[in-house]
Amino acid sequence: MKNKIKYILVVITILFLLIGCNNLINDNSSRKVINKMKVIINEKEYSINLEDNNTVESFINMLPKEFNMNELNGNEKYIYLDKSLPTNSYNPKHINTGDVMLFKDNCLVIFYKSFDTSYSYTKIGHIDDLPDLGNDSILVRFEK
């Protein structure tokens, strides 16, 4: 009789574990991942191929948003956001034309020229075929 009770308890425990694991798998797979975002730079529309991270998720929740982005170093446009975003910064060693990054926790940067770097960033995404954006400030609108 004791063996039957132990057996039943083991089976019930295994069933609870299987049900719990199944719920965890379903919860993770139901997360909606957005992999592209529209950006309008000086009235021309581009698409950003987005990373899958908390920074992107927080940034998307701020949108739509329009910024007057300033020039820096002849290779990037930047704006300090009103809000800090979560980060997972690393040193990419090389920046590619079209990279969209977060410097520290609140500086949004669009790079329009490739170069090597010693700075750390959190990657937000990449804009394919981004032209040279010139030496002036630019008007940029980010949309979901």
Backbone as JSON Lines, residues from 0, in Angstrom:
{"i":0,"aa":"M","n":[0.82,-1.2,0.0],"ca":[0.0,0.0,0.0],"c":[0.86,1.27,0.0]}
{"i":1,"aa":"K","n":[1.94,1.28,0.82],"ca":[2.82,2.45,0.87],"c":[3.48,2.67,-0.48]}
{"i":2,"aa":"N","n":[3.84,1.6,-1.17],"ca":[4.47,1.73,-2.49],"c":[3.51,2.34,-3.5]}
{"i":3,"aa":"K","n":[2.23,1.97,-3.44],"ca":[1.24,2.54,-4.35],"c":[1.08,4.04,-4.1]}
{"i":4,"aa":"I","n":[1.06,4.45,-2.86],"ca":[0.93,5.87,-2.51],"c":[2.16,6.64,-3.0]}
{"i":5,"aa":"K","n":[3.35,6.09,-2.78],"ca":[4.57,6.74,-3.26],"c":[4.54,6.86,-4.78]}
{"i":6,"aa":"Y","n":[4.11,5.8,-5.44],"ca":[4.04,5.8,-6.91],"c":[3.07,6.87,-7.4]}
{"i":7,"aa":"I","n":[1.91,6.97,-6.77],"ca":[0.92,7.97,-7.16],"c":[1.46,9.38,-6.93]}
{"i":8,"aa":"L","n":[2.15,9.6,-5.8],"ca":[2.73,10.92,-5.52],"c":[3.8,11.29,-6.54]}
{"i":9,"aa":"V","n":[4.63,10.32,-6.94],"ca":[5.67,10.57,-7.95],"c":[5.02,10.93,-9.28]}
{"i":10,"aa":"V","n":[3.98,10.19,-9.68],"ca":[3.29,10.47,-10.94],"c":[2.67,11.86,-10.91]}
{"i":11,"aa":"I","n":[2.02,12.21,-9.81],"ca":[1.39,13.54,-9.68],"c":[2.46,14.63,-9.76]}
{"i":12,"aa":"T","n":[3.59,14.43,-9.09],"ca":[4.68,15.41,-9.12],"c":[5.2,15.6,-10.54]}
{"i":13,"aa":"I","n":[5.4,14.51,-11.24],"ca":[5.89,14.58,-12.63],"c":[4.88,15.32,-13.5]}
{"i":14,"aa":"L","n":[3.6,15.06,-13.32],"ca":[2.57,15.76,-14.1],"c":[2.6,17.26,-13.83]}
{"i":15,"aa":"F","n":[2.72,17.65,-12.56],"ca":[2.8,19.08,-12.23],"c":[4.03,19.72,-12.88]}
{"i":16,"aa":"L","n":[5.15,19.02,-12.86],"ca":[6.36,19.55,-13.48],"c":[6.18,19.72,-14.99]}
{"i":17,"aa":"L","n":[5.59,18.72,-15.64],"ca":[5.37,18.82,-17.08],"c":[4.42,19.95,-17.44]}
{"i":18,"aa":"I","n":[3.36,20.11,-16.68],"ca":[2.41,21.2,-16.92],"c":[3.09,22.55,-16.72]}
{"i":19,"aa":"G","n":[3.89,22.68,-15.67],"ca":[4.61,23.93,-15.41],"c":[5.58,24.27,-16.51]}
{"i":20,"aa":"C","n":[6.35,23.28,-17.0],"ca":[7.3,23.52,-18.09],"c":[6.57,23.92,-19.36]}
{"i":21,"aa":"N","n":[5.45,23.29,-19.64],"ca":[4.68,23.62,-20.83],"c":[4.19,25.07,-20.76]}
{"i":22,"aa":"N","n":[3.74,25.52,-19.59],"ca":[3.29,26.91,-19.45],"c":[4.44,27.89,-19.66]}
{"i":23,"aa":"L","n":[5.64,27.55,-19.18],"ca":[6.79,28.43,-19.4],"c":[7.1,28.55,-20.88]}
{"i":24,"aa":"I","n":[7.08,27.45,-21.59],"ca":[7.35,27.46,-23.03],"c":[6.31,28.3,-23.75]}
{"i":25,"aa":"N","n":[5.04,28.13,-23.42],"ca":[3.98,28.9,-24.08],"c":[4.09,30.38,-23.77]}
{"i":26,"aa":"D","n":[4.46,30.76,-22.52],"ca":[4.59,32.17,-22.17],"c":[5.68,32.84,-22.99]}
{"i":27,"aa":"N","n":[6.81,32.17,-23.19],"ca":[7.9,32.76,-23.95],"c":[7.57,32.88,-25.42]}
{"i":28,"aa":"S","n":[6.85,31.91,-25.97],"ca":[6.57,31.95,-27.4],"c":[5.47,32.95,-27.75]}
{"i":29,"aa":"S","n":[4.7,33.41,-26.77],"ca":[3.62,34.36,-27.05],"c":[4.12,35.81,-27.07]}
{"i":30,"aa":"R","n":[5.39,36.04,-26.74],"ca":[5.96,37.38,-26.75],"c":[6.01,37.89,-28.19]}
{"i":31,"aa":"K","n":[5.47,39.08,-28.41],"ca":[5.45,39.66,-29.74],"c":[6.79,40.36,-30.01]}
{"i":32,"aa":"V","n":[7.46,39.95,-31.06],"ca":[8.75,40.52,-31.41],"c":[8.57,41.38,-32.67]}
{"i":33,"aa":"I","n":[8.94,42.64,-32.55],"ca":[8.91,43.54,-33.7],"c":[10.33,43.6,-34.25]}
{"i":34,"aa":"N","n":[10.5,43.28,-35.53],"ca":[11.85,43.23,-36.07],"c":[12.17,44.36,-37.05]}
{"i":35,"aa":"K","n":[11.2,45.22,-37.32],"ca":[11.44,46.37,-38.2],"c":[10.68,47.59,-37.67]}
{"i":36,"aa":"M","n":[11.25,48.75,-37.95],"ca":[10.63,50.01,-37.55],"c":[10.87,51.01,-38.67]}
{"i":37,"aa":"K","n":[9.93,51.9,-38.85],"ca":[10.06,52.94,-39.87],"c":[10.77,54.15,-39.26]}
{"i":38,"aa":"V","n":[11.69,54.73,-40.04],"ca":[12.34,55.97,-39.64],"c":[12.33,56.89,-40.86]}
{"i":39,"aa":"I","n":[11.97,58.15,-40.63],"ca":[11.93,59.14,-41.69],"c":[13.01,60.17,-41.38]}
{"i":40,"aa":"I","n":[13.98,60.27,-42.3],"ca":[15.11,61.18,-42.12],"c":[15.05,62.22,-43.23]}
{"i":41,"aa":"N","n":[14.9,63.47,-42.82],"ca":[14.78,64.56,-43.8],"c":[13.77,64.22,-44.89]}
{"i":42,"aa":"E","n":[12.6,63.74,-44.48],"ca":[11.46,63.43,-45.33],"c":[11.65,62.21,-46.23]}
{"i":43,"aa":"K","n":[12.7,61.42,-46.03],"ca":[12.88,60.17,-46.78],"c":[12.73,58.99,-45.83]}
{"i":44,"aa":"E","n":[11.93,58.0,-46.26],"ca":[11.61,56.86,-45.4],"c":[12.63,55.73,-45.53]}
{"i":45,"aa":"Y","n":[13.04,55.19,-44.37],"ca":[13.94,54.05,-44.29],"c":[13.33,53.03,-43.33]}
{"i":46,"aa":"S","n":[13.92,51.86,-43.33],"ca":[13.49,50.8,-42.41],"c":[14.69,50.42,-41.54]}
{"i":47,"aa":"I","n":[14.43,50.3,-40.23],"ca":[15.47,49.85,-39.3],"c":[15.22,48.38,-38.99]}
{"i":48,"aa":"N","n":[16.22,47.54,-39.24],"ca":[16.18,46.14,-38.83],"c":[16.57,46.12,-37.36]}
{"i":49,"aa":"L","n":[15.63,45.75,-36.49],"ca":[15.8,45.88,-35.06],"c":[16.44,44.66,-34.4]}
{"i":50,"aa":"E","n":[17.16,44.93,-33.33],"ca":[17.68,43.88,-32.46],"c":[16.53,43.4,-31.58]}
{"i":51,"aa":"D","n":[16.69,42.26,-30.97],"ca":[15.7,41.73,-30.03],"c":[16.27,41.89,-28.63]}
{"i":52,"aa":"N","n":[16.02,43.06,-28.01],"ca":[16.52,43.31,-26.66],"c":[15.6,44.27,-25.91]}
{"i":53,"aa":"N","n":[15.86,44.43,-24.63],"ca":[15.02,45.3,-23.78],"c":[15.12,46.77,-24.17]}
{"i":54,"aa":"T","n":[16.27,47.17,-24.69],"ca":[16.44,48.55,-25.12],"c":[15.47,48.88,-26.24]}
{"i":55,"aa":"V","n":[15.4,48.0,-27.22],"ca":[14.5,48.21,-28.36],"c":[13.05,48.23,-27.89]}
{"i":56,"aa":"E","n":[12.7,47.28,-27.02],"ca":[11.33,47.22,-26.51],"c":[10.95,48.52,-25.81]}
{"i":57,"aa":"S","n":[11.84,49.06,-24.97],"ca":[11.56,50.32,-24.28],"c":[11.5,51.49,-25.24]}
{"i":58,"aa":"F","n":[12.38,51.5,-26.24],"ca":[12.37,52.58,-27.22],"c":[11.08,52.57,-28.02]}
{"i":59,"aa":"I","n":[10.64,51.39,-28.46],"ca":[9.41,51.28,-29.23],"c":[8.22,51.81,-28.43]}
{"i":60,"aa":"N","n":[8.23,51.59,-27.13],"ca":[7.12,52.07,-26.29],"c":[7.06,53.59,-26.21]}
{"i":61,"aa":"M","n":[8.11,54.28,-26.62],"ca":[8.14,55.75,-26.61],"c":[7.56,56.33,-27.9]}
{"i":62,"aa":"L","n":[7.39,55.51,-28.91],"ca":[7.06,55.98,-30.26],"c":[5.57,56.21,-30.47]}
{"i":63,"aa":"P","n":[5.21,57.04,-31.45],"ca":[6.07,57.75,-32.39],"c":[6.76,58.95,-31.74]}
{"i":64,"aa":"K","n":[7.92,59.3,-32.28],"ca":[8.7,60.4,-31.73],"c":[9.5,61.05,-32.85]}
{"i":65,"aa":"E","n":[9.61,62.37,-32.77],"ca":[10.39,63.12,-33.75],"c":[11.5,63.86,-33.02]}
{"i":66,"aa":"F","n":[12.72,63.83,-33.6],"ca":[13.88,64.46,-32.97],"c":[14.62,65.32,-33.98]}
{"i":67,"aa":"N","n":[15.2,66.4,-33.49],"ca":[16.17,67.16,-34.25],"c":[17.53,66.67,-33.78]}
{"i":68,"aa":"M","n":[18.16,65.8,-34.58],"ca":[19.41,65.16,-34.17],"c":[20.61,65.99,-34.6]}
{"i":69,"aa":"N","n":[21.54,66.17,-33.68],"ca":[22.73,66.99,-33.91],"c":[23.86,66.19,-34.54]}
{"i":70,"aa":"E","n":[24.76,66.91,-35.21],"ca":[25.94,66.33,-35.86],"c":[27.07,66.18,-34.85]}
{"i":71,"aa":"L","n":[27.87,65.09,-35.03],"ca":[29.06,64.91,-34.21],"c":[30.1,64.14,-35.02]}
{"i":72,"aa":"N","n":[31.31,64.64,-35.04],"ca":[32.49,63.95,-35.59],"c":[32.45,63.64,-37.08]}
{"i":73,"aa":"G","n":[31.5,64.18,-37.82],"ca":[31.45,63.91,-39.25],"c":[31.04,62.48,-39.59]}
{"i":74,"aa":"N","n":[30.46,61.78,-38.61],"ca":[30.06,60.38,-38.87],"c":[28.78,59.95,-38.16]}
{"i":75,"aa":"E","n":[28.2,60.83,-37.34],"ca":[27.03,60.42,-36.56],"c":[26.1,61.58,-36.26]}
{"i":76,"aa":"K","n":[24.84,61.22,-36.02],"ca":[23.81,62.16,-35.54],"c":[23.34,61.62,-34.21]}
{"i":77,"aa":"Y","n":[23.09,62.52,-33.25],"ca":[22.72,62.06,-31.9],"c":[21.67,62.97,-31.28]}
{"i":78,"aa":"I","n":[20.99,62.4,-30.3],"ca":[20.04,63.15,-29.48],"c":[20.01,62.51,-28.09]}
{"i":79,"aa":"Y","n":[19.97,63.36,-27.06],"ca":[19.8,62.84,-25.7],"c":[18.31,62.71,-25.43]}
{"i":80,"aa":"L","n":[17.88,61.51,-25.09],"ca":[16.48,61.23,-24.8],"c":[16.09,61.77,-23.43]}
{"i":81,"aa":"D","n":[14.8,62.06,-23.26],"ca":[14.3,62.53,-21.97],"c":[14.26,61.42,-20.92]}
{"i":82,"aa":"K","n":[14.37,60.2,-21.38],"ca":[14.2,59.04,-20.52],"c":[15.38,58.09,-20.71]}
{"i":83,"aa":"S","n":[15.84,57.47,-19.63],"ca":[16.88,56.44,-19.71],"c":[16.26,55.13,-20.17]}
{"i":84,"aa":"L","n":[17.01,54.39,-20.97],"ca":[16.57,53.09,-21.45],"c":[17.46,52.0,-20.85]}
{"i":85,"aa":"P","n":[16.96,50.77,-20.77],"ca":[17.81,49.68,-20.29],"c":[18.97,49.47,-21.27]}
{"i":86,"aa":"T","n":[20.1,49.04,-20.76],"ca":[21.27,48.87,-21.61],"c":[21.86,47.47,-21.49]}
{"i":87,"aa":"N","n":[22.59,47.11,-22.51],"ca":[23.41,45.9,-22.53],"c":[24.6,46.26,-23.42]}
{"i":88,"aa":"S","n":[25.37,47.24,-22.96],"ca":[26.41,47.81,-23.81],"c":[27.62,46.88,-23.94]}
{"i":89,"aa":"Y","n":[28.27,47.03,-25.09],"ca":[29.48,46.29,-25.4],"c":[30.28,47.14,-26.38]}
{"i":90,"aa":"N","n":[31.54,46.82,-26.54],"ca":[32.37,47.52,-27.51],"c":[32.35,46.73,-28.81]}
{"i":91,"aa":"P","n":[31.68,47.25,-29.85],"ca":[31.61,46.53,-31.12],"c":[32.93,46.58,-31.91]}
{"i":92,"aa":"K","n":[33.85,47.42,-31.48],"ca":[35.15,47.64,-32.14],"c":[35.03,48.31,-33.5]}
{"i":93,"aa":"H","n":[33.95,48.05,-34.23],"ca":[33.74,48.67,-35.54],"c":[32.27,49.06,-35.68]}
{"i":94,"aa":"I","n":[32.04,50.28,-36.11],"ca":[30.7,50.79,-36.37],"c":[30.51,50.77,-37.88]}
{"i":95,"aa":"N","n":[29.34,50.31,-38.32],"ca":[29.02,50.29,-39.75],"c":[28.04,51.4,-40.1]}
{"i":96,"aa":"T","n":[28.15,51.9,-41.3],"ca":[27.18,52.88,-41.79],"c":[25.78,52.3,-41.63]}
{"i":97,"aa":"G","n":[24.9,53.07,-41.0],"ca":[23.53,52.63,-40.79],"c":[23.25,52.06,-39.41]}
{"i":98,"aa":"D","n":[24.29,51.85,-38.6],"ca":[24.05,51.34,-37.25],"c":[23.3,52.38,-36.41]}
{"i":99,"aa":"V","n":[22.32,51.9,-35.66],"ca":[21.56,52.73,-34.73],"c":[21.86,52.18,-33.35]}
{"i":100,"aa":"M","n":[22.44,53.02,-32.49],"ca":[22.93,52.56,-31.2],"c":[22.47,53.5,-30.08]}
{"i":101,"aa":"L","n":[22.59,52.98,-28.87],"ca":[22.36,53.79,-27.67],"c":[23.7,53.92,-26.97]}
{"i":102,"aa":"F","n":[24.14,55.16,-26.76],"ca":[25.36,55.43,-26.0],"c":[24.95,55.73,-24.56]}
{"i":103,"aa":"K","n":[25.62,55.09,-23.63],"ca":[25.24,55.13,-22.21],"c":[23.79,54.67,-22.11]}
{"i":104,"aa":"D","n":[22.91,55.41,-21.41],"ca":[21.53,54.93,-21.28],"c":[20.49,55.88,-21.85]}
{"i":105,"aa":"N","n":[20.96,56.97,-22.52],"ca":[19.96,57.92,-23.02],"c":[20.38,58.69,-24.27]}
{"i":106,"aa":"C","n":[21.47,58.3,-24.9],"ca":[21.92,59.02,-26.09],"c":[21.72,58.14,-27.33]}
{"i":107,"aa":"L","n":[20.73,58.49,-28.13],"ca":[20.41,57.77,-29.35],"c":[21.31,58.27,-30.48]}
{"i":108,"aa":"V","n":[21.94,57.33,-31.2],"ca":[22.91,57.69,-32.23],"c":[22.61,56.94,-33.52]}
{"i":109,"aa":"I","n":[22.64,57.67,-34.64],"ca":[22.58,57.08,-35.97],"c":[23.94,57.35,-36.62]}
{"i":110,"aa":"F","n":[24.63,56.29,-37.01],"ca":[25.94,56.43,-37.65],"c":[25.77,56.39,-39.16]}
{"i":111,"aa":"Y","n":[26.34,57.38,-39.85],"ca":[26.23,57.43,-41.3],"c":[27.56,57.22,-42.01]}
{"i":112,"aa":"K","n":[28.59,56.91,-41.24],"ca":[29.88,56.51,-41.81],"c":[30.46,55.41,-40.93]}
{"i":113,"aa":"S","n":[31.18,54.47,-41.55],"ca":[31.82,53.38,-40.82],"c":[33.15,53.86,-40.24]}
{"i":114,"aa":"F","n":[33.51,53.3,-39.08],"ca":[34.79,53.61,-38.44],"c":[35.03,52.63,-37.3]}
{"i":115,"aa":"D","n":[36.26,52.6,-36.82],"ca":[36.6,51.79,-35.65],"c":[36.37,52.61,-34.39]}
{"i":116,"aa":"T","n":[36.0,51.95,-33.3],"ca":[35.69,52.66,-32.06],"c":[36.22,51.92,-30.84]}
{"i":117,"aa":"S","n":[36.45,52.69,-29.79],"ca":[36.8,52.1,-28.49],"c":[35.66,52.3,-27.49]}
{"i":118,"aa":"Y","n":[34.57,52.93,-27.93],"ca":[33.42,53.19,-27.06],"c":[32.47,51.99,-27.02]}
{"i":119,"aa":"S","n":[31.65,51.96,-25.98],"ca":[30.65,50.9,-25.82],"c":[29.26,51.44,-26.1]}
{"i":120,"aa":"Y","n":[28.44,50.61,-26.73],"ca":[27.07,50.97,-27.11],"c":[26.15,49.78,-26.88]}
{"i":121,"aa":"T","n":[24.85,50.07,-26.85],"ca":[23.82,49.03,-26.92],"c":[23.21,49.14,-28.31]}
{"i":122,"aa":"K","n":[23.22,48.03,-29.04],"ca":[22.72,48.08,-30.43],"c":[21.2,48.07,-30.45]}
{"i":123,"aa":"I","n":[20.64,48.98,-31.22],"ca":[19.2,49.07,-31.42],"c":[18.84,48.43,-32.76]}
{"i":124,"aa":"G","n":[19.62,48.73,-33.79],"ca":[19.32,48.15,-35.09],"c":[20.24,48.67,-36.17]}
{"i":125,"aa":"H","n":[19.8,48.47,-37.42],"ca":[20.61,48.87,-38.57],"c":[19.7,49.35,-39.7]}
{"i":126,"aa":"I","n":[20.1,50.44,-40.34],"ca":[19.42,50.99,-41.51],"c":[20.25,50.64,-42.74]}
{"i":127,"aa":"D","n":[19.68,49.85,-43.64],"ca":[20.38,49.5,-44.88],"c":[20.41,50.7,-45.83]}
{"i":128,"aa":"D","n":[21.49,50.83,-46.57],"ca":[21.62,51.84,-47.63],"c":[21.43,53.27,-47.14]}
{"i":129,"aa":"L","n":[21.93,53.56,-45.95],"ca":[21.84,54.92,-45.42],"c":[22.88,55.8,-46.11]}
{"i":130,"aa":"P","n":[22.47,56.94,-46.69],"ca":[23.44,57.83,-47.35],"c":[24.19,58.67,-46.32]}
{"i":131,"aa":"D","n":[25.18,59.38,-46.8],"ca":[25.88,60.35,-45.97],"c":[24.86,61.42,-45.57]}
{"i":132,"aa":"L","n":[24.73,61.71,-44.31],"ca":[23.7,62.64,-43.83],"c":[24.2,64.07,-43.69]}
{"i":133,"aa":"G","n":[25.45,64.33,-44.1],"ca":[25.95,65.7,-44.12],"c":[26.32,66.23,-42.76]}
{"i":134,"aa":"N","n":[26.73,67.5,-42.73],"ca":[27.26,68.11,-41.5],"c":[26.25,68.9,-40.69]}
{"i":135,"aa":"D","n":[25.0,68.94,-41.13],"ca":[23.99,69.72,-40.41],"c":[23.14,68.82,-39.52]}
{"i":136,"aa":"S","n":[22.37,69.44,-38.66],"ca":[21.38,68.7,-37.88],"c":[20.32,68.15,-38.82]}
{"i":137,"aa":"I","n":[19.66,67.09,-38.41],"ca":[18.63,66.48,-39.26],"c":[17.37,66.25,-38.45]}
{"i":138,"aa":"L","n":[16.24,66.25,-39.13],"ca":[14.96,65.94,-38.51],"c":[14.68,64.47,-38.75]}
{"i":139,"aa":"V","n":[14.44,63.72,-37.65],"ca":[14.24,62.28,-37.73],"c":[12.96,61.91,-36.99]}
{"i":140,"aa":"R","n":[12.11,61.12,-37.65],"ca":[10.89,60.63,-37.02],"c":[10.93,59.11,-36.98]}
{"i":141,"aa":"F","n":[10.77,58.56,-35.77],"ca":[10.72,57.12,-35.57],"c":[9.27,56.71,-35.37]}
{"i":142,"aa":"E","n":[8.84,55.67,-36.09],"ca":[7.46,55.18,-35.98],"c":[7.48,53.66,-35.86]}
{"i":143,"aa":"K","n":[6.44,53.14,-35.19],"ca":[6.32,51.68,-35.04],"c":[6.03,51.04,-36.37]}
